[in-house]
Each structure stands twice: as structure tokens, then as C-alpha cells.
Amino acid sequence: MSTTQKSLPKSLLVQGYEVVIGFETHAQLSTQSKIFSRAPTAFGAEPNTQACPVDLALPGSLPVMNVGAVERAIRLGLALGSHIAERSVFARKNYFYPDLPKGYQISQFEIPVVQGGEVSFFLGDEKKTVRLVRAHLEEDAGKSLHEDFVGMSGIDLNRAGTPLLEIVTEPDMRSSAVAVAYAKELHKIVTWIGICDGNMQEGSFRCDANVSVRKPGEPLGTRREIKNLNSFKFMQQAMDYEIRWQIEQLEDGKAIEQATILFNPDTGETRAMRTKEDAADYRYFPDPDLPPLVIGRDWVEQVRSEMPELPRVMAARFETQYSLSEYDAAALTSSVAMGAYFEVATKASGQPKLVSNWLAGEVARRLNEEDIGIDRCPVPPEALGQMIELIHAGEINNKTAKEQLFPHLWGIGKQVIAGNGSLTFHTASGAIKTIAVSLNIIQTNDSSALEKIVTDVIAANPKNVDEFKAGNAKALNALVGQIMKASGGKANPAQVNELLKAKLN
């Protein structure tokens, strides 16, 4: 079972089989010290320089609960609408591995600190909800090192004792696309509320996917757990491969064996690492060194009072305050930075729907092209708002803004970011109109001048005029295009249409 499975034929589809996916996510909590000791949690230190007697399991050392870790668990429970247990218990999860010096991991089993809850998100324009089973506190293990040793392996215990929240879902997801969308939403939430930095490359946000397939209506199939998926791209590739592999096995009359598997991004394949354990194999029992964790309601309410506005609350406010759709509001609350950018741009323009459209369209396109987030957008929100105000007022048209003004603002912003001291980017009221004037793109609303251009274009294009009068609506667009060209793109399109139709009729 340890050999890499063969590649699957690309023609093999999941048709006829229902995919069932559940997730277990390990979010490293943003505390400065470990969950049961005062050792630091900074990433990248020299091996074994951040491990103390408690982490090393030296005789006589005892664990002491990190209050900051509990507070972050409460935050997550509040963010997900979960029940926060007033009393929860720590247990010893027994297994033997070189990077686990105690021979057991301190975790929570029967009574976790966070119980239930849900995560809602959009996949395209379809709303999805994934139910949560629990989120429990536990310590991380160390790490086995192989690449830096010749003929032997090393153990780095810097991570041993790092505080984790393991967030477990019900098997509610029916495709890899839904599962990835869930993981992205959960990633957004834990970073939004400040309990995890979300750095997947450093292992701060690691996902395990439990994947099975079945014929519709049949009992759940045997699941296989894909461990330590640390990028959204690899996450989807791993699940897609595993789904196809399981279907192929079943179609060949073979049984699926429960197992823990790894994904190789170089080959795009999964391979079995070991037979999957069940809870009984770990011989859980209450940890005698740690008393029950008791969380009073007053503590929960204190944490609630200190919470930032949650994504779902902000989205609901955007729907009400700015008359946006549920889909638009969800997109605008994809991050704290996006929500703040939208509100500043809307304040500058007074046009929330236009701001939403631009953020979902041209702004998103350019951010994706340069692989940057909204927090690094070269065009400040005040500048985008002023530009949208000019569009709404009819002083520039949307096409000119997209093709000339916005690229110009983007270029200025990039040079400012690059540190060119000779350039400044003014966002004071009226600054963007000054730039539009300098680019000679302010629309003309002089009806007498436009009327002459319209008259001349009608006279020069009798064929289009006849086609329009014969019922060909497209002929009108051709005439509008000629008028815009004759005006150097500065005619007001709405005014052009009005004048043109009046003359033709």
C-alpha cells in the first residue's frame, strides 16, 4: 500500500457516484508561547532552541494552561455560532512516534471546548453551509527532519506544544470545489478574528480531507484521510485524484481500505501512508495533570465585547445600509481589508453598487494579474471613489474610465509604492477630476456641439440610417460609435443616444 498509485485515465468521471468530504483543520493559535509552557512559538528558529522541559517531557515537568489559547477558542466559537462549553476536559491521546516525546498528545476528546456551529459561503452565486462537529484545543507534535541528514533522521521539537485548534466538520461537502471554498472561508474567519495568521506555507493552517464515494442513497463509503494539505491548489488536486482513484477501485470490484494518505504535488497523486486509526486505537483517557477547563459566561461576554465586526455581520449590514445583494455583500467581506476599502470608496463616491461592480470587475482583474491583495492595491479607495463619482455624474464614461483613467491611476500608484519620490498621489477632494482634465477625457455636455456632430454623422451614414428605420436596432449602435469617434470619445453616451433617436424619429 505504500507504493504510489498509477495515474488515472482522464476520461474517468465521477458520474454515478456521490462524493462525500469532511474536513479536519488545524489552526495554529496566535499566542506568543505554547499551550502548556512558556516556550516561544516563533517560526524558523534553529532546531530544538524553542523547547523547554515541559515540551521535552522531562521528569517532574507539569503542563500549565495558556489563557490566551482558551480566549482564542472562545473567539472562534462566537464567530461560528457554536456552543462554548462551560466545562471541557483534556485527554491523553496515546501513540508512539519519534517526534512525540511524551508518548501521548494532550488533546480534547469527549468534551471539547467548542461544540457545533456552521460555516456559510458562496460557490459562484450559490450559497453553501457546512455544519461543524467541534473545535478542540490540543498541542502540536514535533517534526522529523530527513533532508538535512545523511543516513539518519533528526527530530526538531520546536513545534512540540504549539497551540492548535482542530476544527472538525460533518461530512457535508459533495465536491472538491465546495470543500476548497469551505477551507477558504474558514481561513478568512480565523485570520479575520485574529486567532491564526493563516500562513499555510509555515504550517499555521493545515487541512486534512476525509474523502469517500458512494452510490446515491447508499450508506457512507469507507473514507481515506488526506493529511496536511497546505495550499488550496494542492487541496483540490489531491481530492480530485483521490475521488477518481476510489471510483476506479470500486468499478474494478475492489474494496476501499480506511487509510491515512499523503498527496505528492510533483506527481499529482495520493499514496497510502498507514492504515487509518480509530479513536479506540489511541486509548484516550483524561489527563491527570490538567484539571477541567471551566469558562464562565462573564468571560465569554467579555471576549464577545472585544470581537471585531464579524464577516457575516458586516455582510448583513452592507445589504441593509447599501442596498446590496447577499452575493455582493459576501464578496465585499472576503477580508477585513476589502470591507474597509469598499466603505472608504463608497463614502467618496456615494455609489455603493458602482463601487461593488468595479471591485468585482476591473479592480479584481488587475489584482489577480499581479497576484496581490486589496491591501496592496495601487489605487487608494478615495481615488477609486472620486473616479466613480465622475462616472455617475456623467463627466467621464465607464469605457474611458476603464481604458484610460484607471490604468493611469494604477500606474501612478505603482510608482509611488516603488518609492519614486518625485511622484505624489493626491486623494483630496477633486484631485482625480484634475487628473481626468489633464488627460483630456472629460465628457462634453454641450448640446449644440453634440447636435452638430450627430447631424454630420447622420448625413454621412445614410445606409445605417435606412437600416435603423427598417427595424435593425444594431444600426443605431454603429451610428453611436461614429459619433463617439468624431467627438474623440468625449461625448456623453446617454446624451448622444437621446439626440440621435430624437433626430432619427
Number of C-alpha atoms within 10 A of each C-alpha: 12 9 9 14 13 11 13 13 10 7 6 11 12 16 9 11 14 20 24 22 25 22 26 24 23 24 28 26 28 22 19 16 20 31 30 22 21 19 22 20 23 15 12 8 11 9 15 15 12 21 23 19 14 22 29 19 16 12 8 7 13 14 17 15 15 17 12 18 25 20 17 22 22 24 23 23 23 20 24 21 15 20 15 25 19 14 13 20 22 26 24 21 23 17 14 13 13 15 20 23 19 19 14 18 23 24 22 24 21 13 16 21 28 29 20 18 21 17 19 17 22 17 15 9 10 8 12 16 14 20 18 24 18 25 28 24 28 26 22 24 24 23 17 15 14 12 10 9 9 7 7 9 12 15 16 19 24 28 24 27 30 27 29 26 29 23 21 21 22 17 20 18 23 16 18 21 15 20 24 21 20 22 22 14 18 21 20 19 24 21 17 22 19 17 23 22 18 23 16 17 10 12 17 18 27 23 24 21 25 23 26 26 26 18 13 11 7 9 9 15 18 16 21 22 24 25 20 20 22 18 17 16 11 16 24 19 18 23 28 18 16 26 23 18 21 24 24 17 12 13 10 9 9 11 12 17 14 19 20 20 24 20 24 14 13 6 10 14 21 23 19 21 16 13 14 15 11 9 9 8 11 15 13 21 15 18 17 10 11 16 13 16 16 12 17 12 12 9 12 17 13 11 15 14 9 9 14 15 13 17 23 18 13 18 24 18 14 23 17 13 10 16 13 19 15 17 17 18 23 23 18 25 23 18 20 21 15 16 20 16 22 22 21 18 26 24 14 22 23 18 16 22 15 18 25 20 13 16 21 14 11 14 21 17 13 14 16 12 9 9 10 13 13 21 13 13 19 19 21 20 23 24 25 26 27 24 29 28 23 22 20 16 10 19 21 27 22 17 11 17 18 14 10 14 21 19 15 16 20 17 14 18 19 15 16 16 14 9 10 11 9 7 12 11 16 13 17 11 12 13 15 24 20 12 17 23 12 10 12 12 21 23 22 17 16 11 14 9 12 22 16 11 19 24 15 13 19 20 11 13 13 11 11 19 19 13 14 18 13 10 10 13 12 11 18 20 14 14 22 19 16 19 25 18 12 16 17 12 21 20 28 21 20 11 16 22 17 10 16 21 10 9 12 13 6
